[in-house]
Amino acid sequence: GLANNGSLSGGIQLKTGPGYVVRNPKRSYGTALSVGLIMDVLGAYASKYPKGPRFAVGDLSTEHGGKLKPHLSHQSGRDVDISYVNKNNREFVGFERMNQKNLDVEKNWYVLEKFVKSGKVQYIFVDYDLQKYFYDFAKKQGYSDSELKTMIQYPNGKKSYHAIIRHSKGHADHMHVRFVCAKSDVHCK
């Protein structure tokens, strides 16, 4: 079914691994595609930044999916909430509101970029104000405006829906990643 009106069949439990800690194991079930990509991306982060803080992985879905309060989505194992990491390398289990002073743009962009380049992400919710820092960083790394237009909503406005990274209220303390349907999942919408 849909991410906001569905269930999870054959879900896989994400367990704490390199680069991340799972906050609530009972709410850490996802599709094989979702769990595998989270492990791959955050494992690559841990290899690149071995002394960096771990990301906190929040809710995916429950073992069989369905409604998961307080979320509207997170029903079919294709959504995950992931913290941002901060500049001072302090690790935290919860989510912390980010801004220019505490956001580690380089490390967070590494993870966002890996998710986007995988081709297996439908979209990622990131607060629009934070997107500016990622956009500026990516430009310094050599990305062109045309490349970034499909990756990140900034600077095209909150109502531009062509990019994978887009604004949704309430995502200044964590990113929300929505994975695509696996080709083998005929019931996924």
N, C-alpha and C positions, 0 to 999 in steps of 0.2 A: 504494500500500500504506500501511501504518502508518508513523508517524514512527520507530518502533523496530523495524520489520521491512519495509523498503520500498526503493525506488530512486527515482531522479530522471530524468525524461525531459524534454528541452527546457529544462534548467536555464539560468538567467541568472547570470552572474558579477557579484557586487557589487564595485565598485571604490571606492577611497577617494573621498570627496566632502565637501561642506560639513557640518561638525559631527562628522565621524567619520573614523577611519583604519582600514583593513582590515589585520589582523595577518598573515594568510596567504592570499594570493590563490588558492592551489590548493584551499583548503577554504572558499571563499566563494561557492559556487553555491547558488541557491535557486529557488523557484518565482517566477513573475512577480509574484504577489500579495505574497510575502514580501519580495523585493528592492525592489519598488516602495514598499511601506509603510515599510521601513527608511529608504529614501532620503527619503521624504516627512517622516517624523517627525523624523529627525535633521537634515534640511535646515531644518525649521521651528525646531528648537532653535537652529541656527546663526544664523538670522535674528533670533530673540528675544534671544540672548546672543552677539553677535558677538565679544566678548572672552573668552568662556568657553572652557575646554579642550575639545578634541575627545574624543568617546567612542571607545574602542577596540572594534572589532567583531571578535569571535573567530570560532569555527567556525560555519558553516551546514552545508553538505554538500560532498562532492567533486562533480566534474562529472556523474557518473552515479549519485551517491548510494550507498547500501549502507552496510555497517559502516564506522564512523569511530571508531577508538580515540582516547581512552579512553571515548567516549560510548556510552550505551545507545540514545539516539535519534540525531538529526541524520542520518537516513538518506534522507529524502525531500524535503529542501529547505524544510521548514516550521519548523525550529528555528534559533535564533541565540543566541549568547552575546554580551552587550554589557556592557562595564565600567560601573561607576558613575563619576561625576566627583567630585572632592574639593573641599573648601572653599578650598584655597589656589590654585586654578586651575592647579596643576601637571599637565602632561599626561604620561601614561605609556602605553606600548605594551601592557604587560601588564595584569593584573588586580591590584588592591590591596584587601586586606581593609578593610572600612569599619566605622565605629563612630560614636558621637555626636560625637567630636572631629573627624573628617575628612570625614564625609559632607556633601556639598552637597545638602541636602534639597530646596530649591526647584528647582534645575536637574534633579535626577533625577526629582522628582515631575512636572515638566513633561513629560518624556519618557514616564514610566509612564502618566500621564493621557491623553496623545495616543494611545498604543497602545490603551489600554482603550476610549476613546471612538470609536475607528475602527470598532468592531464586527467587526474582522477578526482578533482575537486570541482563541485558545482559553483560554490561561492564561499567566501570567508567574510564574516562580519567583523569589522574593525571600526572603531569610532573615527569619524571624519577628521577630527582635529589631530589624531595620532597619524592618520594616513599622510599628512603633510610631511612628517619627519621621515617616513619610509620613502615617499616620493623623492624628496630632496636627496636622501642617501642613494637611492637607485640611480638618480641622474648623475651623481658624482662617480658612480661605478660604471658609467658609460651607456646606460639605457637611453634610448631615444624616446621622445614623446609618443611616437606611434607604437613602440613596443609596450610602453607603460599604459597606454589607453585601454588595452584589453586586460591588463593585470590589476590596475588600481584605479579606483574611482576619482581620487583627487588628481587634478584640480578642477574637474569637470562638473562639480556640484553633486549634492546628495541625491538628486533626482536622475542622475545618469546611471543607467543600469547595464552598461556594456562590459564592465570590468568584473573580474572574479572577486577582488577585494572591494567590499562596499560597506557603506554605513548602515548601522542599525542601532537605535538608541539602546544604551545599556552595555556597550562593548568597549568601555574605556578601561576596564579592569581585566578583561579576558577577550580572546578571539573565539569566534564560533565558526567551526569548519563544517560544511555540508559536503559529503562525498557523493559522487555520482552513483547510479545504480550499476551493479555488476552486469555485464552482458548476459550472463547465465541466469540472472534473476528475472524471470518473466512476470512476477507479481509486483515488482518495484515500479513506482511511478514518481 
